[in-house]
Amino acid sequence: MVQQFDPPGIAARDLPECLMLQLERRPQDEATRNAERILTETFEEFTKKHYQRIQQKLDLEDDELKDAVAVILKLNPKPGGSGPVSSGRGGSAGGAQYLMPDFILTNDNGELNLTLNARNAPELRVSRDYREMLQTYDKAAKKDQKMKEAVTFVKQKLDSAKWFIDAIRQRQNTLLRTMSAIVERQREFFLTGDDSKLRPMILKDIAQSISMDISTVSRVANSKSIQTEHGIYPLKFFFSEGIATDSGEDASSREVKSILRDLIGNEKKDHPLSDDKLEKMLNARGYNIARRTVAKYREQLNIPVARLRKEL
């Protein structure tokens, strides 16, 4: 009874049952019936994209198999998780959370202007009431013990407030110095938004550039984000190791990933490129990269192996 509720596919005991529950609500044409046969009789082969085995086992023509697979690929493997999802800091009355960037970068005819987000960096100052209170106590003609204690108390609180404000300003200065160094090093990316323009950069590079401890840069990079004309990016997006090239220079691993994504995106879907083939293609372009590194980058891009990328 619960399985008849919306959205279709909920309360299933496993993935095949989830997909079958959705197929049951579709028009029962030939493609749907063949899709049901694939899920019930050849699910293991389907997950591994062994299409020839499926055809032989179910005696399906090429068009019949293609139509049935197209039906399955339109189903939702996680029907219970289809609600709106947001992430980041901040919030709203409805419970959705939104990312609030710490820096704002604008491009004024090729001149990059960096500022702290005012909402994250409010102007702090000591209350005028407390300053006036201290002046009144100081100017009092007669100062008994209670008056002296009051003056001492207010002075301590004012000193604490001033120290706190100085600490906040120093922190804001550290943030701006760190982000300015990143912008300077990745200027071409911020001007174009092109991933291939990202230069290799590690925490140590920025720490040395601004003469600060690497742990300070690490804290900033792991917790802050920047709003640009090309979108909002976490600062850790801009850090990557270098890959040696034939020209003797270093290319950003992100640049290599971008090329890898393009190569796979343009491959023949019925004959996807293996990691060995991708390695040779990258080497031919001057990137000295090993097959295991290609596999690592491919996995980081959430791209499956060649066999699972195969399409009819």
DRENTORMAR-306653 format. One record per atom (N, C-alpha, C): residue in one letter; x, y, z. Coordinates in steps of 0.02 Angstrom, whole numbers, padded with zeros to 5 digits, always signed. Each point is the difference from the previous one (the first is absolute). Layout:
N
aXYZ...
END
This chain:
312
m+00042-00060+00000m-00042+00060+00000m+00044+00063+00000v+00053-00001+00040v+00045+00058+00003v+00034+00010-00068q+00016-00054-00034q+00033+00005-00065q-00044+00032-00053q-00065+00006+00014q-00045+00033-00048q-00002+00075+00010f+00033+00025+00053f+00002+00072+00012f+00047+00033-00051d-00005+00068-00004d+00046+00039-00039d+00059+00022+00043p+00058+00011-00029p+00017-00011-00071p+00008-00074-00016p-00011-00019-00062p+00005-00071-00019p+00069-00028+00015g+00002-00060+00029g+00064-00033+00014g+00020+00000+00073i-00037+00036+00043i+00019+00002+00070i-00017-00066+00035a+00033-00011+00057a-00012-00060+00043a+00021-00064-00034a+00044+00004-00050a+00026-00061-00032a+00054-00032+00042r+00007-00065-00006r+00051-00036+00039r+00068+00001-00034d+00002+00012-00064d+00063+00005-00036d-00010+00041-00063l+00053+00012-00037l-00003+00043-00059l-00044-00030-00055p+00006-00065-00017p-00044-00027-00052p-00074+00009+00016e-00019-00011+00064e-00070+00008+00019e-00021+00073-00006c+00045+00046+00018c-00014+00071-00005c-00016+00019-00073l+00041-00025-00046l-00011+00016-00070l-00062-00034-00028m-00013-00061+00023m-00059-00037-00023m-00064+00036+00022l+00000+00027+00061l-00059+00036+00024l-00015+00061-00044q+00051+00031-00026q-00010+00057-00045q-00024-00023-00069l+00026-00057-00023l-00021-00026-00065l-00074-00020+00001e-00023-00024+00058e-00070-00022+00005e-00049+00057-00012r+00022+00062+00011r-00044+00058-00009r+00004+00030-00070r+00044-00028-00041r+00008+00024-00069r-00049-00035-00046p-00015+00030-00057p-00040-00035-00051p+00033-00066-00018q-00038-00053-00001q+00030-00066-00010q+00009-00015-00075d+00047+00038-00030d+00016-00013-00071d+00057-00049-00004e+00024-00013-00061e+00052-00050-00010e+00066+00020+00035a+00018+00064-00003a+00063+00022+00031a-00003-00010+00075t-00057+00014+00031t-00006-00009+00073t+00003-00074+00018r-00033-00041-00039r+00001-00073+00015r+00071-00027-00007n+00036+00022-00051n+00069-00023-00008n+00044+00026+00057a-00013+00061+00022a+00038+00028+00057a-00012-00042+00062e-00061-00022+00011e-00015-00042+00058e+00037-00067-00004r+00004-00028-00061r+00036-00063-00009r+00075+00010+00015i+00027+00056-00023i+00072+00013+00013i+00013+00004+00075l-00044+00033+00037l+00011+00008+00072l-00010-00065+00038t-00047-00040-00021t-00014-00062+00037t+00045-00058-00020e+00021-00002-00064e+00037-00058-00024e+00074+00013-00012t+00018+00063-00011t+00071+00014-00017t+00026+00063+00035f-00021+00010+00062f+00020+00061+00035f+00075+00004+00008e+00033-00055+00017e+00072+00000+00010e+00036+00020-00064e-00022-00027-00057e+00030+00018-00064e-00012+00073-00016f-00060+00025+00018f-00016+00070-00014f+00045+00048+00038t+00014-00015+00065t+00043+00044+00040t+00071+00003-00028k+00021-00052-00035k+00067-00003-00029k+00001+00018-00074k-00059+00019-00026k-00008+00020-00070k+00023-00055-00049h-00014-00061+00018h+00014-00056-00045h-00061-00008-00046y-00007+00046-00047y-00060+00002-00041y-00007-00060-00047q+00056-00025-00025q-00004-00058-00045q-00028-00061+00037r+00021-00009+00062r-00026-00056+00039r-00076+00007+00011i-00022+00062+00013i-00071+00012+00011i-00039-00017-00064q+00026+00023-00058q-00033-00015-00063q-00006-00074-00012q+00054-00036+00013q-00001-00073-00012q-00047-00035+00048k+00000+00022+00063k-00041-00034+00050k-00074+00013-00009l-00018+00062-00020l-00070+00018-00006l-00024+00001-00073d+00046-00015-00047d-00017-00002-00071d-00031+00066-00022l+00037+00054+00009l-00024+00067-00017l+00038+00027-00061e-00036+00037-00042e+00033+00035-00056e+00035+00062+00026d+00043+00029-00041d+00038+00059+00021d-00047+00057+00022d-00051+00013-00040d-00046+00055+00015d-00041-00014+00063e-00019-00062+00009e-00038-00019+00060e+00041+00010+00063l+00064-00020-00003l+00044+00009+00057l+00012+00074+00014k+00011+00038-00052k+00014+00072+00008k-00060+00035+00031d-00060-00015-00023d-00060+00032+00028d-00012-00019+00073a+00012-00063+00016a-00010-00023+00069a+00050+00032+00048v+00063+00003-00022v+00052+00032+00042v-00016+00074+00010a-00024+00033-00052a-00018+00071+00006a-00055+00010+00052v-00047-00047+00004v-00053+00004+00050v+00029-00006+00070i+00046-00047+00010i+00029-00011+00066i+00041+00060+00023l+00037+00030-00047l+00044+00056+00018l-00040+00062+00020k-00064+00002-00017k-00042+00057+00020k-00029-00009+00070l+00009-00059+00029l-00027-00013+00068l+00045+00031+00052n-00028+00010+00060n+00037+00033+00055n+00022-00053+00051p+00066-00012+00006p+00024-00050+00047p-00008+00020+00073k-00011+00065+00013k-00008+00025+00069k-00061+00045+00004p-00060-00028-00007p-00060+00042+00000p-00013+00035+00066g+00026-00026+00055g-00012+00032+00065g+00045+00060+00012g+00049+00010-00043g+00047+00055+00011g-00006+00054-00052s-00060+00010-00026s-00010+00048-00054s-00022+00069+00023g-00001+00012+00066g-00020+00065+00025g+00055+00051-00009p-00016+00064+00012p+00051+00053-00009p+00054-00006+00052v+00062+00009-00022v+00057-00005+00045v+00044+00062-00010s+00020+00031+00054s+00045+00056-00002s+00057-00013+00048s+00055+00036-00008s+00056-00008+00045s+00034+00066+00010g+00040+00003+00053g+00038+00061+00013g-00019+00029+00066r+00020+00064+00011r-00013+00033+00063r-00060+00046-00008g-00024+00023+00057g-00059+00043-00002g-00062-00043+00001g-00058+00031-00004g-00061-00040+00002g-00060+00043-00014s-00059-00032+00000s-00062+00036-00011s-00054-00031+00043a-00057+00032+00001a-00055-00024+00041a-00022-00068-00022g+00007-00017-00065g-00022-00064-00026g+00050-00055+00013g+00059+00015+00027g+00049-00052+00015g+00053-00007-00053a-00010+00029-00061a+00051-00005-00052a+00060+00044+00019q+00059-00024-00016q+00061+00036+00016q+00033+00025-00064y+00032+00058+00004y+00030+00031-00058y+00073+00018+00015l+00041-00006-00051l+00070+00015+00008l+00011+00076-00003m+00031+00027+00052m+00015+00072+00003m+00074+00009-00013p+00020+00027-00058p+00071+00007-00015p+00034+00049+00047d+00064-00014+00015d+00039+00043+00045d+00034+00057-00038f+00012-00011-00065f+00032+00051-00041f-00042+00013-00062i+00005+00061-00027i-00033+00017-00063i+00053+00028-00047l+00004-00030-00059l+00049+00022-00050l-00037+00026-00061t+00015+00061-00020t-00031+00029-00059t+00053+00016-00052n-00021-00001-00063n+00046+00012-00056n-00021+00066-00033d+00041+00052+00009d-00014+00065-00029d+00047+00012-00059n-00022-00024-00059n+00041+00007-00061n+00070-00028+00008g+00004-00060+00028g+00065-00033+00008g+00034+00014+00066e-00028+00045+00040e+00028+00014+00066e-00042-00037+00052l+00033-00046+00036l-00035-00041+00049l-00001+00036+00068n-00060+00010+00027n-00009+00034+00064n-00026-00049+00052l+00038-00009+00054l-00017-00048+00052l-00024+00037+00062t-00056-00023+00028t-00026+00028+00063t-00025-00056+00044l-00001+00014+00066l-00033-00046+00046l-00075+00012-00004n-00038-00054+00005n-00073+00006+00001n-00020+00038+00063a-00033+00058-00008a-00018+00042+00057a-00044-00037+00049r-00040-00048-00024r-00045-00036+00045r+00039-00047+00046n+00060-00019-00022n+00043-00043+00041n+00052+00040+00037a+00005+00065-00012a+00051+00042+00032a-00032+00066+00024p-00043-00003+00049p-00034+00061+00024p+00050+00048+00033e-00015+00063-00004e+00042+00051+00031e-00013+00000+00076l+00053-00007+00038l-00006-00003+00074l+00027+00064+00030r-00032+00022+00052r+00024+00059+00036r-00024-00003+00072v+00035+00037+00044v-00017+00001+00071v-00062+00045+00010s-00045-00022+00042s-00061+00038+00013s+00017+00070+00028r-00032+00051-00028r+00010+00068+00022r-00021+00008+00073d-00052-00035+00022d-00025+00005+00069d+00055-00018+00050y+00038-00053-00015y+00052-00021+00047y+00058+00050+00001r+00017+00028-00059r+00053+00050-00002r-00020+00062+00041e-00062+00021-00007e-00024+00058+00037e-00004-00016+00075m-00018-00061+00016m-00004-00020+00070m+00069+00005+00033l+00053-00023-00036l+00067+00003+00028l+00022+00073+00009q-00015+00042-00050q+00019+00071+00006q-00035+00033+00059t-00062-00016+00012t-00038+00028+00056t+00032-00020+00066y+00017-00064+00007y+00031-00025+00061y+00068+00034+00012d+00040+00006-00056d+00066+00030+00006d-00002+00073+00022k-00051+00036-00022k-00006+00072+00015k-00035+00015+00066a-00023-00053+00032a-00036+00011+00063a+00047+00031+00052a-00024+00050+00036a+00042+00035+00050a+00018-00046+00058k-00048-00038+00022k+00012-00045+00057k-00004-00072-00024k+00050-00038+00018k+00001-00071-00020k+00006-00044+00062d-00055-00029+00019d+00003-00047+00056d+00022-00068-00026q+00002-00050+00044q+00024-00066-00019q-00043-00032-00054k-00066+00010+00006k-00045-00030-00050k+00011+00033-00068m+00011+00065+00000m+00012+00036-00063m+00064-00025-00033k+00053-00010+00040k+00063-00024-00027k-00008-00070-00030e-00038-00042+00035e-00012-00068-00025e-00039+00002-00065a-00047+00047-00004a-00040+00006-00062a+00044+00022-00058v+00045+00048+00013v+00045+00024-00052v+00045-00057-00024t+00028-00038+00047t+00043-00056-00017t-00037-00052-00042f-00062-00015+00020f-00041-00050-00035f-00013+00022-00073v-00021+00063-00008v-00016+00025-00067v+00063+00001-00044k+00058+00021+00030k+00062+00001-00038k+00018-00070-00026q-00008-00050+00044q+00016-00069-00019q-00044-00023-00059k-00065+00017+00005k-00046-00021-00053k+00015+00036-00066l+00018+00064+00005l+00018+00037-00060l+00064-00027-00032d+00048-00017+00041d+00063-00029-00026d-00014-00067-00034s-00044-00041+00031s-00018-00065-00030s-00034+00010-00068a-00045+00049-00003a-00035+00013-00062a+00048+00023-00055k+00047+00045+00018k+00049+00024-00048k+00045-00057-00024w+00020-00044+00047w+00042-00057-00019w-00037-00045-00049f-00065-00011+00014f-00040-00044-00043f-00007+00030-00070i-00011+00065-00004i-00007+00034-00064i+00066-00005-00039d+00056+00010+00035d+00066-00005-00033d+00011-00071-00027a-00021-00049+00039a+00009-00070-00021a-00042-00015-00063i-00061+00027-00002i-00043-00010-00058i+00031+00034-00062r+00026+00060+00009r+00031+00036-00056r+00062-00037-00025q+00038-00028+00046q+00060-00037-00019q-00021-00063-00040r-00053-00032+00023r-00025-00059-00035r-00024+00018-00070q-00036+00056-00007q-00023+00021-00065q+00059+00016-00046n+00052+00029+00028n+00060+00015-00039n+00033-00064-00024t+00001-00051+00044t+00029-00064-00019t-00040-00032-00057l-00066+00004+00005l-00044-00028-00052l+00013+00034-00067l+00004+00067+00001l+00010+00037-00062l+00069-00013-00030r+00051-00005+00042r+00068-00014-00025r+00002-00069-00033t-00032-00048+00033t+00000-00068-00027t-00037-00003-00067m-00060+00029-00001m-00040-00002-00062m+00032+00040-00055s+00032+00056+00017s+00033+00041-00051s+00057-00039-00033a+00036-00040+00040a+00054-00040-00028a-00027-00054-00047i-00057-00028+00018i-00031-00051-00043i-00024+00031-00065v-00031+00059+00005v-00024+00034-00061v+00058+00017-00046e+00055+00024+00029e+00058+00018-00040e+00028-00061-00037r+00003-00057+00035r+00029-00060-00031r-00048-00031-00051q-00066+00006+00011q-00048-00031-00045q-00037+00053-00041r+00034+00055-00016r-00032+00056-00035r-00034-00020-00065e+00033-00042-00040e-00029-00020-00064e-00066-00036+00008f-00005-00041+00053f-00063-00036+00012f-00055+00050+00018f+00015+00047+00046f-00051+00047+00022f-00023+00046-00056l+00043+00011-00049l-00019+00042-00057l-00044-00038-00050t+00013-00066-00007t-00034-00039-00052t-00050-00051+00026g+00012-00026+00060g-00042-00054+00026g+00016-00067-00031d+00055-00004-00036d+00021-00061-00035d+00043-00043+00047d-00024-00061+00016d+00037-00044+00045d+00071-00014-00024s+00009-00002-00065s+00066-00016-00027s+00051+00055+00014k-00023+00059+00022k+00045+00055+00016k+00025-00003+00072l-00025-00046+00039l+00022-00006+00070l+00072-00024+00003r+00041+00036+00037r+00070-00019+00008r+00008-00048+00060p+00050-00043-00002p+00013-00042+00058p+00013+00044+00061m-00029-00017+00056m+00008+00042+00060m-00013-00042+00061i+00045+00002+00048i-00010-00035+00063i+00002+00050+00057l-00021-00021+00060l-00004+00044+00057l+00067+00035+00014k+00054-00037-00010k+00067+00027+00014k+00015+00060-00044d-00024-00001-00062d+00013+00056-00046d-00029+00065+00027i-00062-00003+00024i-00033+00060+00026i+00031+00020+00067a+00015-00049+00042a+00030+00016+00065a+00066+00037-00009q+00041-00022-00047q+00064+00034-00013q-00012+00069-00030s-00050+00007-00042s-00014+00063-00033s-00019+00055+00050i-00039-00019+00052i-00023+00051+00048i+00038-00004+00067s+00052-00043+00002s+00042-00007+00060s-00041-00018+00062m-00042-00050-00008m-00040-00024+00056m+00007-00075+00006d-00022-00025+00058d+00005-00072+00012d-00049-00038-00046i+00021-00059-00022i-00042-00039-00046i-00066-00020+00033s+00000-00009+00066s-00062-00019+00035s-00051+00056-00004t+00023+00063+00000t-00046+00057-00007t-00033-00001-00068v+00039-00010-00052v-00027-00004-00068v-00048-00059-00007s+00017-00055+00032s-00042-00060-00003s-00069+00013+00030r-00002+00035+00057r-00064+00015+00033r-00043+00044-00045v+00031+00049-00033v-00038+00044-00045v-00026-00040-00060a+00044-00040-00030a-00018-00037-00061a-00055-00051+00012n-00002-00029+00059n-00048-00054+00014n-00068+00025+00023s-00006+00065+00014s-00063+00023+00029s-00031+00059-00037k+00034+00028-00050k-00025+00061-00033k-00018-00013-00073s-00038+00048-00028s-00020-00004-00070s+00000+00070-00030i+00000+00003-00066i+00003+00065-00035i-00053+00002-00055q-00033+00057-00006q-00049+00011-00053q+00034+00036-00057t-00004-00030-00061t+00030+00030-00059t-00053+00006-00054e+00019+00028-00057e-00047+00006-00056e-00016-00068-00030h+00040-00050+00017h-00009-00067-00028h-00032-00048+00050g-00019+00025+00058g-00031-00042+00051g+00034+00006+00067i-00026-00038+00049i+00029+00000+00067i+00044-00062+00007y+00062+00010+00024y+00047-00055+00007y+00027-00004+00071p+00006-00061+00028p+00038-00007+00063p+00074+00012-00016l+00037+00029+00047l+00070+00017-00014l+00042-00063-00015k-00019-00056+00029k+00040-00061-00011k-00004-00022-00074f-00049+00026-00037f-00006-00015-00071f+00062+00021-00039f+00033+00053+00023f+00055+00029-00038f+00067-00034+00014f+00002-00047+00048f+00063-00033+00017f+00003-00068-00034s+00055-00013-00034s+00010-00064-00033s+00074-00011-00011e+00018-00064-00004e+00070-00018-00014e+00015+00011-00074g+00064+00000-00017g+00020+00009-00069g+00017-00065-00034i-00008-00001-00067i+00018-00057-00041i+00054+00023-00049a+00055-00036-00003a+00054+00020-00045a-00021-00007-00073t+00023+00046-00041t-00014-00003-00072t+00065-00005-00039d-00006-00014-00065d+00059-00007-00042d+00039+00066-00005s-00034+00056+00008s+00033+00065-00006s+00040+00018+00062g-00005-00043+00052g+00037+00013+00061g-00038+00040+00051e-00062+00022-00017e-00042+00037+00047e-00047-00047+00036d-00033+00027+00051d-00050-00038+00036d-00069+00021-00022a-00044-00050-00010a-00070+00014-00015a-00041-00019+00061s-00052+00036+00014s-00043-00015+00057s-00035-00066-00011s-00007-00039+00054s-00037-00063-00005s-00072+00014-00020r-00026+00059+00017r-00068+00018-00020r-00003+00010-00076e+00053+00027-00028e+00003+00008-00073e-00002-00068-00033v+00038-00048+00027v+00002-00067-00028v-00069-00033+00007k-00033+00011+00057k-00067-00028+00009k-00049+00028-00050s+00007+00065-00014s-00044+00032-00049s+00008-00031-00068i+00062-00013-00020i+00014-00032-00065i-00026-00071+00000l+00010-00035+00057l-00023-00069+00006l-00076-00003-00007r-00035+00048+00031r-00073+00002-00005r-00022+00012-00072d+00036+00043-00036d-00017+00014-00070d+00012-00061-00044l+00056-00035+00012l+00015-00060-00040l-00054-00053+00008i-00021-00010+00062i-00052-00050+00013i-00068+00024-00026g-00012+00066+00005g-00063+00026-00025g-00007-00006-00075n+00056+00000-00036n-00002-00004-00073n+00014-00070-00027e+00006-00050+00044e+00015-00067-00022e-00061-00032-00035k+00012-00052-00038k-00054-00038-00031k-00035-00040+00055k-00064+00011+00008k-00036-00031+00056k-00003-00076-00006d+00004-00026-00061d-00002-00073-00007d+00070-00030+00007h+00053+00043-00001h+00068-00024+00011h+00037+00050+00046p-00018+00003+00064p+00031+00048+00046p+00075-00012+00008l+00035+00053+00018l+00073-00002+00006l+00022-00032+00066s+00046-00047-00004s+00027-00031+00060s+00050+00048+00033d+00019-00015+00063d+00049+00042+00034d+00067-00002-00036d+00019-00058-00029d+00062-00005-00037d-00001+00047-00061k-00057+00001-00035k-00006+00042-00059k+00001+00074+00020l-00033+00016+00056l+00000+00069+00024l+00070+00022+00019e+00038-00046+00031e+00069+00016+00018e+00040+00018-00062k-00006-00040-00053k+00038+00013-00062k-00021+00066-00031m-00064+00016+00002m-00024+00063-00030m+00026+00060+00039l+00002-00005+00066l+00027+00054+00041l+00075+00008-00010n+00034-00057-00004n+00073+00002-00012n+00014+00033-00067a-00042-00015-00050a+00010+00029-00067a-00008+00076+00002r-00039+00025+00049r-00011+00072+00006r+00054+00033+00044g+00048-00041+00023g+00056+00029+00038g-00007-00006+00075y-00051-00035+00025y-00008-00008+00072y+00029-00067+00022n+00052+00003+00042n+00034-00061+00023n-00040-00030+00058i-00048-00042-00017i-00046-00027+00049i-00004-00076-00007a-00003-00036+00056a-00003-00073-00001a-00073-00023-00001r-00011-00063-00020r-00068-00026-00005r-00035+00001+00068r+00036-00016+00054r-00031-00001+00066r-00023+00070+00021t+00037+00052-00023t-00021+00068+00014t-00062+00018-00040v-00004-00024-00062v-00060+00010-00041v-00060-00030+00036a+00009-00061+00025a-00055-00034+00035a-00021+00039+00063k+00049+00027+00036k-00015+00039+00060k-00039+00062-00017y+00022+00036-00051y-00035+00062-00021y-00070-00016-00025r-00007-00055-00037r-00066-00020-00026r-00048-00014+00057e+00025-00034+00051e-00042-00016+00058e-00019+00064+00038q+00048+00048+00006q-00014+00063+00033q-00053+00040-00037l-00005-00011-00066l-00051+00034-00040l-00065-00039-00001n-00003-00055+00038n-00060-00043+00004n-00019-00027-00069i+00051-00018-00039i-00011-00030-00065i+00015-00075+00005p-00047-00044-00018p+00013-00072+00006p+00050-00025-00051v+00021-00062+00008v+00047-00031-00047v-00032-00006-00069a+00041-00013-00050a-00023+00000-00069a-00059-00048-00010r+00004-00059+00029r-00053-00050-00010r-00068+00025+00022l-00001+00039+00055l-00063+00025+00026l-00023+00064-00035r+00043+00028-00043r-00020+00059-00038r-00029-00019-00068k+00003-00062-00016k-00022-00023-00066k-00075+00010-00009e-00019+00027-00058e-00070+00010-00016e-00015-00033-00066l-00065-00015-00011l-00020-00034-00062l-00003+00051-00058
END
